[in-house]
Amino acid sequence: MLLITVAAVVTVYLLRNILRGQIGDLIVRFLVNAFHFRNSDAQTIYQLVIRNNIDMILFVVILIFLVILFRFSVSWFTKYFDEVSAGMDKLAEESDDEITLSPELDFMENKLNQIKNNLEKQKKAALDAEQRKNDLVVYLAHDIKTPLTSVIGYLSLLDEAPDMPPEQKAKYVGITLEKAYRLEQLINEFFEITRFNLQTIVLNKEKINLLFMLQQMADEFYPMLTPQEKQVSVNVPDGLTLWGDVDKLARVFNNILKNAIAYSYENSVIDISAKQQDKNIVITFTNQGNPIPQGKLETIFQKFYRLDTARSSSTGGAGLGLAIAQEIANAHGGNIFVQSNTEKTVFTVVLPQKQEKDKLSS
């Protein structure tokens, strides 16, 4: 706006001086030559028509100048708005082409391309997660049929042969019960898939004796360890405490330990250790087993991801255990990391020992 005002003032000044100078002489000479006026008459006409109305003439000239300038400015801005609008339309396009704008809009071009890349990554991640979820639902549905068929088969045998020898009857009842438990586990995993995206993690924190909690958890897994002669060794300093939601943290440690048991070698020892490091409590779960490929160390924390998609659900669950563990750790202000090589696989859980507000109040 200031630039336009300065331009208008300069234009007025120049036109005023031009019309009073040589331009005025040219107008008089033109009237004499074109219409054969006497020189005095031509000067009188110039004086009455032009010189006496110079302000009006300047006003009209400036008005025309401003209209032209306004039209040019509008078209200039409209051009850029159209480019930005077209660039925003491309955000929704199914295309890998980058958004290209005028050099003057380079900053906007970079921003739109960044948004486009982020949207594409989010869409791909959502599609991948949905595909993994659908695949696992198919796996679970297939796996459900196996124990269900066994349950129906053995119950049918028991129903058709009421005089079956007690030993054989006990064997069939035992198998049926085992398959029924497996069926219950698979159905629970279906509920887990549905519930995972709907739940909001609400923490009910309390003081936790970490040694007692981890030792009790290890004892609960004894039936899973004995068939392959595996052991769990808990190495936690006595008196080490943690401030957190005991039920949800138990779920974190359970999921990690269950994973370690499933993928460790027979006759191996799974080590659970904990220590205080600065303001955090660091808990590690170490097992000997086939290493996790480096490219999959991050993806194992994704929803519905299983390390080996070819495995039966009897060894791998719905692919939610580690994802849920990560969510709970994050809700506590902590995190989970994993390292793996040919010698061992180590899951590390880092949790703050206390929240700042808890320290202030203590």
Buried (B, 14 or more C-beta within 10 A) or exposed (E): EEEEEEBBEEBBEEBBEEBEEEEBEEBBEEBBEEEEBEEEBBBBBBEEEBBEEBEEBBEEEBEEBBEEBEEEEEEEEEEBEEBBEEBBEBEEEEEEEEBEBEEEBEEBBEEBBEBBEEEBEEEEEEEBBEEBBEBBBEBBEEBBEBBBEBBEBBBEBBEEEEEBEEEEBEEBEEBBEEBBEBBEBBEEBBEBBEEBEEEEEEBEBEEBBBBEBBBEBBEEBEEBBEEEEBEBEBEBEEEBBBBBBBEBBBBBBBBBBBBBBBBBEEEBBBBBBBEBEEEBBBBBBBBBBEBBEEEBBEEBBBBBBBBEEEEEBEEBBBBBBBBBBBBBBEBBBBBBBBBBEEEBBBBBBBBBBBBEEEEEEE
